[in-house]
Amino acid sequence: MPFSSILTHWYSVNKRDLPWRETTNPYYIWLSEIILQQTQVAQGLPYYESFIAHYPTIFDLAGAEESEVLKLWQGLGYYSRARNLHATAKYIANELNGIFPNSYKDLLKLKGVGDYTASAIASICFNEVEAVVDGNVFRVLSRYFGIDTPVNTSSGNKAFKALAQELIIKNNPALFNQAIMEFGARQCRPKNPDCLRCPLQDNCIAFNSGKVNTLPVKIKTPKVKKKYFNFLVFLSNDRKTILEKRTGRGIWQNLYQFPLIETQKEININELTEMLKGHKLVKDNAFDLSLYNDAMIIHKLSHQHLFTKFWIVHVLELGVEGISAKEIHKYAVPVLIENFMVHFKF
């Protein structure tokens, strides 16, 4: 039985019952694909359901405030996805009358939509013969065909895309794409794949040559950077605090955070006390400083680790206009800040 036939048969028996598989509406497919970028299905499903409940049409999403979208996205990480999601919704609603582009080529023009997402939407919604290539697909093809070309290179990407394009079922591209993605996610897993019960076992080069654990090949990524974050949690006598919006490019753009002092290394209470003397947020240099977390919180992002301390700064009154401590949960914040806010009693 051919490779593609084995995959689709496996899929018919083993596929998960997921809401975006019950529709070909491009809005729902697009939304699911954006959420599932860098996110496991189990984590992304509640977010998908929440977005559909809040914004049942693309016009609803386009009409929302960005802060509302970011708040609903909170906890998923990679917040540029949410900003691009909102920008694209407004573009489709306002410039295209709510009608999605119906080809791979035109889908690629949308903000936040790359090869994988455009291929998924084009094949599932418009029956275009365009193969998806993501981490799951790389893994299945690399192991089955014994390909050691690094997957995280442009040449590797092109080679795997060309191979997937050869294998795709021309009269049912959506079925093939969903089958190979599901197979990679559930059967041909990154670690401890269930090779002994794999329907592709007989002709899988990685299995038969003992290379399952060495394929696919990835070129080593740059060393992860360490950053030291000191968040200043101001608390005045009238129970006000300060949240600032991150407006610069980079992580957490347009999210809110407590005032931040970034340092080159870990600092102690005496060092921070000196830094706060004359600080614009501290009126008349009157403040009482304490450390909330004795153990450093390490927040891991893709290319950097944030070594974080939350400092509680008690003041008589704030040096700037603050917000009521009771209102802070209305703001969209990074999950690192949210976790602190859940446990700290304002």
Stockholm file with secondary structure:
# STOCKHOLM 1.0

chainA/1-346         MPFSSILTHWYSVNKRDLPWRETTNPYYIWLSEIILQQTQVAQGLPYYESFIAHYPTIFDLAGAEESEVLKLWQGLGYYSRARNLHATAKYIANELNGIFPNSYKDLLKLKGVGDYTASAIASICFNEVEAVVDGNVFRVLSRYFGIDTPVNTSSGNKAFKALAQELIIKNNPALFNQAIMEFGARQCRPKNPDCLRCPLQDNCIAFNSGKVNTLPVKIKTPKVKKKYFNFLVFLSNDRKTILEKRTGRGIWQNLYQFPLIETQKEININELTEMLKGHKLVKDNAFDLSLYNDAMIIHKLSHQHLFTKFWIVHVLELGVEGISAKEIHKYAVPVLIENFMVHFKF
#=GR chainA/1-346 SS CCHHHHHHHHHHHHCCCCGGGGCCCHHHHHHHHHHHTTSCHHHHHHHHHHHHHHCSSHHHHHTSCHHHHHHHHTTSCCTHHHHHHHHHHHHHHHHSTTCCCCSHHHHTTSTTCCHHHHHHHHHHHHCCCCCCCSHHHHHHHHHHHTCCSCTTSHHHHHHHHHHHHHHSCTTCHHHHHHHHHHHHHHTSCSSSCCGGGCTTGGGCHHHHTTCTTTCSCCCCCCCCEEEEEEEEEEEETTSEECCEECCSSSTTTTCEECCEEEESSCCCHHHHHHHHTTCTTBGGGCCEEEESCSSCEEEECSSEEEEEEEEEEEESSBSSCCEEGGGGGGSCCCHHHHHHHHHSCC
#=GC SS_cons         CCHHHHHHHHHHHHCCCCGGGGCCCHHHHHHHHHHHTTSCHHHHHHHHHHHHHHCSSHHHHHTSCHHHHHHHHTTSCCTHHHHHHHHHHHHHHHHSTTCCCCSHHHHTTSTTCCHHHHHHHHHHHHCCCCCCCSHHHHHHHHHHHTCCSCTTSHHHHHHHHHHHHHHSCTTCHHHHHHHHHHHHHHTSCSSSCCGGGCTTGGGCHHHHTTCTTTCSCCCCCCCCEEEEEEEEEEEETTSEECCEECCSSSTTTTCEECCEEEESSCCCHHHHHHHHTTCTTBGGGCCEEEESCSSCEEEECSSEEEEEEEEEEEESSBSSCCEEGGGGGGSCCCHHHHHHHHHSCC
//
